[in-house]
Amino acid sequence: MAEIILSEDNFEKEVLQSEIPVLVDFWATWCGPCRMLAPTIAKIAEEQEGKIKVGKIDVDEEPELSVKYGIASIPTLMVFKNGEVVNKSIGVIPKAAIEALLN
């Protein structure tokens, strides 16, 4: 499963009601660091398929979700388990650090 494009419409179903952990990437098309992080996020989505979901939220297209989760800087990664945020990271981090957020 590739990355899921998240929106106000599918966020509850895909993230809050998910039975497996969800890594959510808050990003924007104009954000250089977000573009740097994107291939790493895609690789994790591929490698961890079935164990986790990976979703992306474009902060420009989904301002309500950005405000709801207090996104002040991007990229911001959040890990949701059982509908709750259990981990968060801001900025570009290496793949190993992202994987550590998931555990």
MODELLER restraints for C-alpha pairs under 7 A, 6 or more apart:
rsr = mdl.restraints
at = mdl.atoms
rsr.add(forms.Gaussian(group=physical.xy_distance, feature=features.Distance(at['CA:1:A'], at['CA:46:A']), mean=6.96, stdev=0.5))
rsr.add(forms.Gaussian(group=physical.xy_distance, feature=features.Distance(at['CA:1:A'], at['CA:49:A']), mean=6.18, stdev=0.5))
rsr.add(forms.Gaussian(group=physical.xy_distance, feature=features.Distance(at['CA:2:A'], at['CA:45:A']), mean=6.33, stdev=0.5))
rsr.add(forms.Gaussian(group=physical.xy_distance, feature=features.Distance(at['CA:2:A'], at['CA:46:A']), mean=6.71, stdev=0.5))
rsr.add(forms.Gaussian(group=physical.xy_distance, feature=features.Distance(at['CA:3:A'], at['CA:42:A']), mean=6.79, stdev=0.5))
rsr.add(forms.Gaussian(group=physical.xy_distance, feature=features.Distance(at['CA:3:A'], at['CA:45:A']), mean=6.28, stdev=0.5))
rsr.add(forms.Gaussian(group=physical.xy_distance, feature=features.Distance(at['CA:3:A'], at['CA:54:A']), mean=5.11, stdev=0.5))
rsr.add(forms.Gaussian(group=physical.xy_distance, feature=features.Distance(at['CA:3:A'], at['CA:55:A']), mean=5.34, stdev=0.5))
rsr.add(forms.Gaussian(group=physical.xy_distance, feature=features.Distance(at['CA:3:A'], at['CA:56:A']), mean=6.82, stdev=0.5))
rsr.add(forms.Gaussian(group=physical.xy_distance, feature=features.Distance(at['CA:4:A'], at['CA:54:A']), mean=6.20, stdev=0.5))
rsr.add(forms.Gaussian(group=physical.xy_distance, feature=features.Distance(at['CA:4:A'], at['CA:55:A']), mean=4.48, stdev=0.5))
rsr.add(forms.Gaussian(group=physical.xy_distance, feature=features.Distance(at['CA:4:A'], at['CA:56:A']), mean=6.19, stdev=0.5))
rsr.add(forms.Gaussian(group=physical.xy_distance, feature=features.Distance(at['CA:5:A'], at['CA:55:A']), mean=5.75, stdev=0.5))
rsr.add(forms.Gaussian(group=physical.xy_distance, feature=features.Distance(at['CA:5:A'], at['CA:56:A']), mean=5.11, stdev=0.5))
rsr.add(forms.Gaussian(group=physical.xy_distance, feature=features.Distance(at['CA:5:A'], at['CA:57:A']), mean=6.39, stdev=0.5))
rsr.add(forms.Gaussian(group=physical.xy_distance, feature=features.Distance(at['CA:6:A'], at['CA:55:A']), mean=5.88, stdev=0.5))
rsr.add(forms.Gaussian(group=physical.xy_distance, feature=features.Distance(at['CA:6:A'], at['CA:56:A']), mean=5.64, stdev=0.5))
rsr.add(forms.Gaussian(group=physical.xy_distance, feature=features.Distance(at['CA:6:A'], at['CA:57:A']), mean=5.29, stdev=0.5))
rsr.add(forms.Gaussian(group=physical.xy_distance, feature=features.Distance(at['CA:7:A'], at['CA:57:A']), mean=6.68, stdev=0.5))
rsr.add(forms.Gaussian(group=physical.xy_distance, feature=features.Distance(at['CA:7:A'], at['CA:62:A']), mean=6.24, stdev=0.5))
rsr.add(forms.Gaussian(group=physical.xy_distance, feature=features.Distance(at['CA:8:A'], at['CA:62:A']), mean=6.85, stdev=0.5))
rsr.add(forms.Gaussian(group=physical.xy_distance, feature=features.Distance(at['CA:8:A'], at['CA:65:A']), mean=6.77, stdev=0.5))
rsr.add(forms.Gaussian(group=physical.xy_distance, feature=features.Distance(at['CA:15:A'], at['CA:22:A']), mean=6.11, stdev=0.5))
rsr.add(forms.Gaussian(group=physical.xy_distance, feature=features.Distance(at['CA:15:A'], at['CA:80:A']), mean=6.94, stdev=0.5))
rsr.add(forms.Gaussian(group=physical.xy_distance, feature=features.Distance(at['CA:15:A'], at['CA:83:A']), mean=6.52, stdev=0.5))
rsr.add(forms.Gaussian(group=physical.xy_distance, feature=features.Distance(at['CA:16:A'], at['CA:82:A']), mean=6.53, stdev=0.5))
rsr.add(forms.Gaussian(group=physical.xy_distance, feature=features.Distance(at['CA:16:A'], at['CA:83:A']), mean=3.84, stdev=0.5))
rsr.add(forms.Gaussian(group=physical.xy_distance, feature=features.Distance(at['CA:17:A'], at['CA:82:A']), mean=6.86, stdev=0.5))
rsr.add(forms.Gaussian(group=physical.xy_distance, feature=features.Distance(at['CA:17:A'], at['CA:83:A']), mean=6.12, stdev=0.5))
rsr.add(forms.Gaussian(group=physical.xy_distance, feature=features.Distance(at['CA:18:A'], at['CA:82:A']), mean=6.81, stdev=0.5))
rsr.add(forms.Gaussian(group=physical.xy_distance, feature=features.Distance(at['CA:19:A'], at['CA:82:A']), mean=6.80, stdev=0.5))
rsr.add(forms.Gaussian(group=physical.xy_distance, feature=features.Distance(at['CA:20:A'], at['CA:51:A']), mean=6.52, stdev=0.5))
rsr.add(forms.Gaussian(group=physical.xy_distance, feature=features.Distance(at['CA:20:A'], at['CA:52:A']), mean=5.55, stdev=0.5))
rsr.add(forms.Gaussian(group=physical.xy_distance, feature=features.Distance(at['CA:20:A'], at['CA:53:A']), mean=7.00, stdev=0.5))
rsr.add(forms.Gaussian(group=physical.xy_distance, feature=features.Distance(at['CA:20:A'], at['CA:81:A']), mean=6.89, stdev=0.5))
rsr.add(forms.Gaussian(group=physical.xy_distance, feature=features.Distance(at['CA:21:A'], at['CA:52:A']), mean=5.03, stdev=0.5))
rsr.add(forms.Gaussian(group=physical.xy_distance, feature=features.Distance(at['CA:21:A'], at['CA:53:A']), mean=6.39, stdev=0.5))
rsr.add(forms.Gaussian(group=physical.xy_distance, feature=features.Distance(at['CA:21:A'], at['CA:79:A']), mean=6.81, stdev=0.5))
rsr.add(forms.Gaussian(group=physical.xy_distance, feature=features.Distance(at['CA:21:A'], at['CA:80:A']), mean=5.66, stdev=0.5))
rsr.add(forms.Gaussian(group=physical.xy_distance, feature=features.Distance(at['CA:21:A'], at['CA:81:A']), mean=4.78, stdev=0.5))
rsr.add(forms.Gaussian(group=physical.xy_distance, feature=features.Distance(at['CA:22:A'], at['CA:52:A']), mean=5.60, stdev=0.5))
rsr.add(forms.Gaussian(group=physical.xy_distance, feature=features.Distance(at['CA:22:A'], at['CA:53:A']), mean=4.62, stdev=0.5))
rsr.add(forms.Gaussian(group=physical.xy_distance, feature=features.Distance(at['CA:22:A'], at['CA:54:A']), mean=5.63, stdev=0.5))
rsr.add(forms.Gaussian(group=physical.xy_distance, feature=features.Distance(at['CA:22:A'], at['CA:79:A']), mean=5.61, stdev=0.5))
rsr.add(forms.Gaussian(group=physical.xy_distance, feature=features.Distance(at['CA:22:A'], at['CA:80:A']), mean=5.12, stdev=0.5))
rsr.add(forms.Gaussian(group=physical.xy_distance, feature=features.Distance(at['CA:22:A'], at['CA:81:A']), mean=6.68, stdev=0.5))
rsr.add(forms.Gaussian(group=physical.xy_distance, feature=features.Distance(at['CA:23:A'], at['CA:53:A']), mean=6.20, stdev=0.5))
rsr.add(forms.Gaussian(group=physical.xy_distance, feature=features.Distance(at['CA:23:A'], at['CA:54:A']), mean=4.77, stdev=0.5))
rsr.add(forms.Gaussian(group=physical.xy_distance, feature=features.Distance(at['CA:23:A'], at['CA:55:A']), mean=6.17, stdev=0.5))
rsr.add(forms.Gaussian(group=physical.xy_distance, feature=features.Distance(at['CA:23:A'], at['CA:77:A']), mean=6.80, stdev=0.5))
rsr.add(forms.Gaussian(group=physical.xy_distance, feature=features.Distance(at['CA:23:A'], at['CA:78:A']), mean=5.79, stdev=0.5))
rsr.add(forms.Gaussian(group=physical.xy_distance, feature=features.Distance(at['CA:23:A'], at['CA:79:A']), mean=4.60, stdev=0.5))
rsr.add(forms.Gaussian(group=physical.xy_distance, feature=features.Distance(at['CA:23:A'], at['CA:80:A']), mean=6.53, stdev=0.5))
rsr.add(forms.Gaussian(group=physical.xy_distance, feature=features.Distance(at['CA:24:A'], at['CA:54:A']), mean=5.92, stdev=0.5))
rsr.add(forms.Gaussian(group=physical.xy_distance, feature=features.Distance(at['CA:24:A'], at['CA:55:A']), mean=4.72, stdev=0.5))
rsr.add(forms.Gaussian(group=physical.xy_distance, feature=features.Distance(at['CA:24:A'], at['CA:56:A']), mean=5.63, stdev=0.5))
rsr.add(forms.Gaussian(group=physical.xy_distance, feature=features.Distance(at['CA:24:A'], at['CA:77:A']), mean=5.58, stdev=0.5))
rsr.add(forms.Gaussian(group=physical.xy_distance, feature=features.Distance(at['CA:24:A'], at['CA:78:A']), mean=5.14, stdev=0.5))
rsr.add(forms.Gaussian(group=physical.xy_distance, feature=features.Distance(at['CA:24:A'], at['CA:79:A']), mean=6.24, stdev=0.5))
rsr.add(forms.Gaussian(group=physical.xy_distance, feature=features.Distance(at['CA:25:A'], at['CA:55:A']), mean=6.17, stdev=0.5))
rsr.add(forms.Gaussian(group=physical.xy_distance, feature=features.Distance(at['CA:25:A'], at['CA:56:A']), mean=4.68, stdev=0.5))
rsr.add(forms.Gaussian(group=physical.xy_distance, feature=features.Distance(at['CA:25:A'], at['CA:57:A']), mean=6.07, stdev=0.5))
rsr.add(forms.Gaussian(group=physical.xy_distance, feature=features.Distance(at['CA:25:A'], at['CA:75:A']), mean=6.84, stdev=0.5))
rsr.add(forms.Gaussian(group=physical.xy_distance, feature=features.Distance(at['CA:25:A'], at['CA:76:A']), mean=5.99, stdev=0.5))
rsr.add(forms.Gaussian(group=physical.xy_distance, feature=features.Distance(at['CA:25:A'], at['CA:77:A']), mean=4.70, stdev=0.5))
rsr.add(forms.Gaussian(group=physical.xy_distance, feature=features.Distance(at['CA:25:A'], at['CA:78:A']), mean=6.70, stdev=0.5))
rsr.add(forms.Gaussian(group=physical.xy_distance, feature=features.Distance(at['CA:26:A'], at['CA:56:A']), mean=6.03, stdev=0.5))
rsr.add(forms.Gaussian(group=physical.xy_distance, feature=features.Distance(at['CA:26:A'], at['CA:57:A']), mean=4.82, stdev=0.5))
rsr.add(forms.Gaussian(group=physical.xy_distance, feature=features.Distance(at['CA:26:A'], at['CA:58:A']), mean=6.08, stdev=0.5))
rsr.add(forms.Gaussian(group=physical.xy_distance, feature=features.Distance(at['CA:26:A'], at['CA:59:A']), mean=6.20, stdev=0.5))
rsr.add(forms.Gaussian(group=physical.xy_distance, feature=features.Distance(at['CA:26:A'], at['CA:74:A']), mean=6.35, stdev=0.5))
rsr.add(forms.Gaussian(group=physical.xy_distance, feature=features.Distance(at['CA:26:A'], at['CA:75:A']), mean=5.65, stdev=0.5))
rsr.add(forms.Gaussian(group=physical.xy_distance, feature=features.Distance(at['CA:26:A'], at['CA:76:A']), mean=5.16, stdev=0.5))
rsr.add(forms.Gaussian(group=physical.xy_distance, feature=features.Distance(at['CA:26:A'], at['CA:77:A']), mean=6.26, stdev=0.5))
rsr.add(forms.Gaussian(group=physical.xy_distance, feature=features.Distance(at['CA:27:A'], at['CA:34:A']), mean=5.69, stdev=0.5))
rsr.add(forms.Gaussian(group=physical.xy_distance, feature=features.Distance(at['CA:27:A'], at['CA:57:A']), mean=6.16, stdev=0.5))
rsr.add(forms.Gaussian(group=physical.xy_distance, feature=features.Distance(at['CA:27:A'], at['CA:58:A']), mean=5.12, stdev=0.5))
rsr.add(forms.Gaussian(group=physical.xy_distance, feature=features.Distance(at['CA:27:A'], at['CA:59:A']), mean=5.88, stdev=0.5))
rsr.add(forms.Gaussian(group=physical.xy_distance, feature=features.Distance(at['CA:27:A'], at['CA:74:A']), mean=5.65, stdev=0.5))
rsr.add(forms.Gaussian(group=physical.xy_distance, feature=features.Distance(at['CA:27:A'], at['CA:75:A']), mean=5.09, stdev=0.5))
rsr.add(forms.Gaussian(group=physical.xy_distance, feature=features.Distance(at['CA:28:A'], at['CA:34:A']), mean=6.77, stdev=0.5))
rsr.add(forms.Gaussian(group=physical.xy_distance, feature=features.Distance(at['CA:28:A'], at['CA:58:A']), mean=5.06, stdev=0.5))
rsr.add(forms.Gaussian(group=physical.xy_distance, feature=features.Distance(at['CA:28:A'], at['CA:59:A']), mean=5.82, stdev=0.5))
rsr.add(forms.Gaussian(group=physical.xy_distance, feature=features.Distance(at['CA:28:A'], at['CA:60:A']), mean=6.50, stdev=0.5))
rsr.add(forms.Gaussian(group=physical.xy_distance, feature=features.Distance(at['CA:33:A'], at['CA:75:A']), mean=6.78, stdev=0.5))
rsr.add(forms.Gaussian(group=physical.xy_distance, feature=features.Distance(at['CA:33:A'], at['CA:92:A']), mean=6.20, stdev=0.5))
rsr.add(forms.Gaussian(group=physical.xy_distance, feature=features.Distance(at['CA:34:A'], at['CA:74:A']), mean=6.87, stdev=0.5))
rsr.add(forms.Gaussian(group=physical.xy_distance, feature=features.Distance(at['CA:34:A'], at['CA:75:A']), mean=5.20, stdev=0.5))
rsr.add(forms.Gaussian(group=physical.xy_distance, feature=features.Distance(at['CA:37:A'], at['CA:92:A']), mean=6.01, stdev=0.5))
rsr.add(forms.Gaussian(group=physical.xy_distance, feature=features.Distance(at['CA:40:A'], at['CA:95:A']), mean=6.18, stdev=0.5))
rsr.add(forms.Gaussian(group=physical.xy_distance, feature=features.Distance(at['CA:45:A'], at['CA:53:A']), mean=6.85, stdev=0.5))
rsr.add(forms.Gaussian(group=physical.xy_distance, feature=features.Distance(at['CA:45:A'], at['CA:54:A']), mean=5.64, stdev=0.5))
rsr.add(forms.Gaussian(group=physical.xy_distance, feature=features.Distance(at['CA:59:A'], at['CA:66:A']), mean=5.85, stdev=0.5))
rsr.add(forms.Gaussian(group=physical.xy_distance, feature=features.Distance(at['CA:73:A'], at['CA:90:A']), mean=6.85, stdev=0.5))
rsr.add(forms.Gaussian(group=physical.xy_distance, feature=features.Distance(at['CA:74:A'], at['CA:90:A']), mean=6.58, stdev=0.5))
rsr.add(forms.Gaussian(group=physical.xy_distance, feature=features.Distance(at['CA:74:A'], at['CA:91:A']), mean=6.31, stdev=0.5))
rsr.add(forms.Gaussian(group=physical.xy_distance, feature=features.Distance(at['CA:75:A'], at['CA:90:A']), mean=5.94, stdev=0.5))
rsr.add(forms.Gaussian(group=physical.xy_distance, feature=features.Distance(at['CA:75:A'], at['CA:91:A']), mean=5.17, stdev=0.5))
rsr.add(forms.Gaussian(group=physical.xy_distance, feature=features.Distance(at['CA:75:A'], at['CA:92:A']), mean=6.81, stdev=0.5))
rsr.add(forms.Gaussian(group=physical.xy_distance, feature=features.Distance(at['CA:76:A'], at['CA:89:A']), mean=5.72, stdev=0.5))
rsr.add(forms.Gaussian(group=physical.xy_distance, feature=features.Distance(at['CA:76:A'], at['CA:90:A']), mean=4.40, stdev=0.5))
rsr.add(forms.Gaussian(group=physical.xy_distance, feature=features.Distance(at['CA:76:A'], at['CA:91:A']), mean=6.16, stdev=0.5))
rsr.add(forms.Gaussian(group=physical.xy_distance, feature=features.Distance(at['CA:77:A'], at['CA:88:A']), mean=5.55, stdev=0.5))
rsr.add(forms.Gaussian(group=physical.xy_distance, feature=features.Distance(at['CA:77:A'], at['CA:89:A']), mean=5.15, stdev=0.5))
rsr.add(forms.Gaussian(group=physical.xy_distance, feature=features.Distance(at['CA:77:A'], at['CA:90:A']), mean=6.35, stdev=0.5))
rsr.add(forms.Gaussian(group=physical.xy_distance, feature=features.Distance(at['CA:78:A'], at['CA:85:A']), mean=6.50, stdev=0.5))
rsr.add(forms.Gaussian(group=physical.xy_distance, feature=features.Distance(at['CA:78:A'], at['CA:87:A']), mean=5.69, stdev=0.5))
rsr.add(forms.Gaussian(group=physical.xy_distance, feature=features.Distance(at['CA:78:A'], at['CA:88:A']), mean=4.40, stdev=0.5))
rsr.add(forms.Gaussian(group=physical.xy_distance, feature=features.Distance(at['CA:78:A'], at['CA:89:A']), mean=6.58, stdev=0.5))
rsr.add(forms.Gaussian(group=physical.xy_distance, feature=features.Distance(at['CA:79:A'], at['CA:85:A']), mean=5.69, stdev=0.5))
rsr.add(forms.Gaussian(group=physical.xy_distance, feature=features.Distance(at['CA:79:A'], at['CA:86:A']), mean=5.70, stdev=0.5))
rsr.add(forms.Gaussian(group=physical.xy_distance, feature=features.Distance(at['CA:79:A'], at['CA:87:A']), mean=5.05, stdev=0.5))
rsr.add(forms.Gaussian(group=physical.xy_distance, feature=features.Distance(at['CA:79:A'], at['CA:88:A']), mean=6.32, stdev=0.5))
rsr.add(forms.Gaussian(group=physical.xy_distance, feature=features.Distance(at['CA:79:A'], at['CA:102:A']), mean=6.57, stdev=0.5))
rsr.add(forms.Gaussian(group=physical.xy_distance, feature=features.Distance(at['CA:80:A'], at['CA:86:A']), mean=5.73, stdev=0.5))
rsr.add(forms.Gaussian(group=physical.xy_distance, feature=features.Distance(at['CA:87:A'], at['CA:101:A']), mean=6.05, stdev=0.5))
